[in-house]
Amino acid sequence: MDKFDVVIIGSGPGGYVAAIRAGQLGLKTALIEKDKELGGTCLNVGCIPSKALLTSSDHLHFAQKEAAKHGILIDNARVDMAKMMGRKDKVVKTLVSGVRQLMKTNKVTVFEGFGTITAPGKVSVKSSAGETQEIETKNIIIATGSAPIELPFAKFDGQTIVSSTEALTFPEPPKRFLVIGGGSIGLELGSVWNRLGSEVTVVEFLSRIALGFDLELSNLLQRALTSQGIKFHLETKVTGVKIVDGRVIATATKGNEEVTFEADKVLVSVGRKPFSEGVGAEKVGVEFDERKRIKVDEHFRTNVEGIYAIGDVIAGPMLAHKAEEEGIACVENLAGKSGHVNYNAIPGIIYTNPELAGVGITEDEAKAKGMNVRIGRFPFRANARALANEDTEGLVKFVADAQTDRILGAHVLHHGASELIAEATSVIEFGGSSEDLGRTTHSHPTLSEAVKEAALAVEKRALHILNR
């Protein structure tokens, strides 16, 4: 029987990064993955392929809608879907191969198969060929991720009623594409197929899209996506989905009114659920909460000694970078070091165009908690680089404590929001103030100057716009 210091079940961002850190710390490490490729949902059928398609479709949008503003005339710009999908697959293959090499470099033993905890310190691995072997370890980390949530009346068939996995592989844009759910996955994939020519309709049960993000910026994002051709139906509850002659007929209620939507394909993107059952945790006494998430303490320990959990299977946002940080902290803790994760400094991003990014608390959350805060805003229409780029949609917004000036939240709506939010995240991590950021020199002309100006605006000191 093979013996290890730590065995990690699941090779998504949380699992494989935990394995790398464990290898760096000199721990004898094993990584178990049920699928053929390493990388989990994120690398194979999530974050990475979706961003590849978002980039490709955004290039098409620029060629068709924006290039002429720059004096660039592109007649009859069209899509080679096979080539676009091939490029996406190549990106995925490159990164997945890189993870495999990182395992070798850090002396991590990889087991292909389904890992099941049979007892504290023991894991059984059943390969795709049906062969079973048992490995022994001092520590077990459950990093099995999550899976799309199905609706009881709209079960995934992989063809017409699809999850995000299948929505990344359509050979041609569906003429009519219905998206159930106005969160990040629905908005991103809706954007991809809208740019590629589909008639996209988003149906959302709530009164807003992008729940969890700043409401002001979420509303501006909806306005931008509407101008791009996406139709939104808010406060609309889908109650039934049928396939008739290969077409989707969805029924819904909006107030007292019943509405019907017809589409060629429907994406159900109403969230994800932890993939926590079936790995043996429940059989050895690991405790779960009411949402089937594994309960852990601040060091990611479960109630069973030697068993830990990270990522989507525990509480918190289901984000790849959150799982990575938890994997690092978890391994450092079990190795006798002091690992931690600052959950107030974990950004969230929707990769539409414009992108929406946020970290920390929102203005509405501060008000709901009765906090005394000041708000700083700066629009990109007043930023020199944005004007030069012909890309002025959106703004930067800060939420700062009125007494201490400490930055509590930052929110960005812009094409480059996913990169710009990192500066604010760093300042929040170090407990910095809006004055700290506002007094930091930023290169000119850059989009990042809008971040500086929004920080200055907290004390009504923005330089390139009238302060109110």
Secondary structure in CASP SS format (residue, H / E / C, confidence):
PFRMAT SS
TARGET T0000
AUTHOR 0000-0000-0000
METHOD secondary structure of the structure
MODEL  1
M C 1.00
D E 1.00
K E 1.00
F E 1.00
D E 1.00
V E 1.00
V E 1.00
I E 1.00
I E 1.00
G C 1.00
S C 1.00
G C 1.00
P H 1.00
G H 1.00
G H 1.00
Y H 1.00
V H 1.00
A H 1.00
A H 1.00
I H 1.00
R H 1.00
A H 1.00
G H 1.00
Q H 1.00
L C 1.00
G C 1.00
L C 1.00
K C 1.00
T E 1.00
A E 1.00
L E 1.00
I E 1.00
E E 1.00
K C 1.00
D C 1.00
K C 1.00
E C 1.00
L C 1.00
G C 1.00
G H 1.00
T H 1.00
C H 1.00
L H 1.00
N H 1.00
V H 1.00
G C 1.00
C H 1.00
I H 1.00
P H 1.00
S H 1.00
K H 1.00
A H 1.00
L H 1.00
L H 1.00
T H 1.00
S H 1.00
S H 1.00
D H 1.00
H H 1.00
L H 1.00
H H 1.00
F H 1.00
A H 1.00
Q H 1.00
K H 1.00
E H 1.00
A H 1.00
A H 1.00
K H 1.00
H H 1.00
G C 1.00
I C 1.00
L C 1.00
I C 1.00
D C 1.00
N C 1.00
A C 1.00
R C 1.00
V C 1.00
D C 1.00
M H 1.00
A H 1.00
K H 1.00
M H 1.00
M H 1.00
G H 1.00
R H 1.00
K H 1.00
D H 1.00
K H 1.00
V H 1.00
V H 1.00
K H 1.00
T H 1.00
L H 1.00
V H 1.00
S H 1.00
G H 1.00
V H 1.00
R H 1.00
Q H 1.00
L H 1.00
M H 1.00
K H 1.00
T H 1.00
N C 1.00
K C 1.00
V E 1.00
T E 1.00
V E 1.00
F E 1.00
E E 1.00
G C 1.00
F E 1.00
G E 1.00
T E 1.00
I E 1.00
T E 1.00
A E 1.00
P C 1.00
G C 1.00
K E 1.00
V E 1.00
S E 1.00
V E 1.00
K E 1.00
S C 1.00
S C 1.00
A C 1.00
G C 1.00
E C 1.00
T E 1.00
Q E 1.00
E E 1.00
I E 1.00
E E 1.00
T E 1.00
K E 1.00
N E 1.00
I E 1.00
I E 1.00
I E 1.00
A C 1.00
T C 1.00
G C 1.00
S E 1.00
A E 1.00
P E 1.00
I C 1.00
E C 1.00
L E 1.00
P C 1.00
F C 1.00
A E 1.00
K C 1.00
F C 1.00
D C 1.00
G C 1.00
Q C 1.00
T C 1.00
I E 1.00
V E 1.00
S C 1.00
S H 1.00
T H 1.00
E H 1.00
A H 1.00
L C 1.00
T C 1.00
F C 1.00
P C 1.00
E C 1.00
P C 1.00
P C 1.00
K C 1.00
R E 1.00
F E 1.00
L E 1.00
V E 1.00
I E 1.00
G C 1.00
G C 1.00
G C 1.00
S H 1.00
I H 1.00
G H 1.00
L H 1.00
E H 1.00
L H 1.00
G H 1.00
S H 1.00
V H 1.00
W H 1.00
N H 1.00
R H 1.00
L C 1.00
G C 1.00
S C 1.00
E E 1.00
V E 1.00
T E 1.00
V E 1.00
V E 1.00
E C 1.00
F C 1.00
L C 1.00
S C 1.00
R C 1.00
I C 1.00
A C 1.00
L C 1.00
G C 1.00
F C 1.00
D C 1.00
L H 1.00
E H 1.00
L H 1.00
S H 1.00
N H 1.00
L H 1.00
L H 1.00
Q H 1.00
R H 1.00
A H 1.00
L H 1.00
T H 1.00
S H 1.00
Q C 1.00
G C 1.00
I C 1.00
K E 1.00
F E 1.00
H E 1.00
L C 1.00
E C 1.00
T C 1.00
K E 1.00
V E 1.00
T E 1.00
G E 1.00
V E 1.00
K E 1.00
I E 1.00
V E 1.00
D C 1.00
G C 1.00
R E 1.00
V E 1.00
I E 1.00
A E 1.00
T E 1.00
A E 1.00
T E 1.00
K E 1.00
G C 1.00
N C 1.00
E E 1.00
E E 1.00
V E 1.00
T E 1.00
F E 1.00
E E 1.00
A E 1.00
D C 1.00
K E 1.00
V E 1.00
L E 1.00
V E 1.00
S C 1.00
V C 1.00
G C 1.00
R E 1.00
K E 1.00
P E 1.00
F C 1.00
S C 1.00
E C 1.00
G C 1.00
V C 1.00
G C 1.00
A C 1.00
E H 1.00
K H 1.00
V H 1.00
G C 1.00
V C 1.00
E C 1.00
F E 1.00
D C 1.00
E C 1.00
R C 1.00
K C 1.00
R C 1.00
I E 1.00
K C 1.00
V C 1.00
D C 1.00
E C 1.00
H C 1.00
F C 1.00
R E 1.00
T C 1.00
N C 1.00
V C 1.00
E C 1.00
G C 1.00
I E 1.00
Y E 1.00
A E 1.00
I C 1.00
G H 1.00
D H 1.00
V H 1.00
I C 1.00
A C 1.00
G C 1.00
P C 1.00
M C 1.00
L C 1.00
A H 1.00
H H 1.00
K H 1.00
A H 1.00
E H 1.00
E H 1.00
E H 1.00
G H 1.00
I H 1.00
A H 1.00
C H 1.00
V H 1.00
E H 1.00
N H 1.00
L H 1.00
A C 1.00
G C 1.00
K C 1.00
S C 1.00
G C 1.00
H C 1.00
V C 1.00
N C 1.00
Y H 1.00
N H 1.00
A H 1.00
I C 1.00
P C 1.00
G E 1.00
I E 1.00
I E 1.00
Y C 1.00
T C 1.00
N C 1.00
P C 1.00
E E 1.00
L E 1.00
A E 1.00
G E 1.00
V E 1.00
G E 1.00
I C 1.00
T C 1.00
E H 1.00
D H 1.00
E H 1.00
A H 1.00
K H 1.00
A H 1.00
K C 1.00
G C 1.00
M C 1.00
N C 1.00
V E 1.00
R E 1.00
I E 1.00
G E 1.00
R E 1.00
F E 1.00
P E 1.00
F H 1.00
R H 1.00
A H 1.00
N C 1.00
A H 1.00
R H 1.00
A H 1.00
L H 1.00
A H 1.00
N H 1.00
E C 1.00
D C 1.00
T C 1.00
E C 1.00
G C 1.00
L E 1.00
V E 1.00
K E 1.00
F E 1.00
V E 1.00
A E 1.00
D E 1.00
A C 1.00
Q C 1.00
T C 1.00
D C 1.00
R E 1.00
I E 1.00
L E 1.00
G E 1.00
A E 1.00
H E 1.00
V E 1.00
L E 1.00
H E 1.00
H C 1.00
G C 1.00
A H 1.00
S H 1.00
E H 1.00
L H 1.00
I H 1.00
A H 1.00
E H 1.00
A H 1.00
T H 1.00
S H 1.00
V H 1.00
I H 1.00
E H 1.00
F C 1.00
G C 1.00
G C 1.00
S E 1.00
S H 1.00
E H 1.00
D H 1.00
L H 1.00
G H 1.00
R C 1.00
T C 1.00
T C 1.00
H C 1.00
S C 1.00
H C 1.00
P C 1.00
T C 1.00
L C 1.00
S C 1.00
E H 1.00
A H 1.00
V H 1.00
K H 1.00
E H 1.00
A H 1.00
A H 1.00
L H 1.00
A H 1.00
V C 1.00
E C 1.00
K C 1.00
R C 1.00
A C 1.00
L C 1.00
H C 1.00
I C 1.00
L C 1.00
N C 1.00
R C 1.00
END
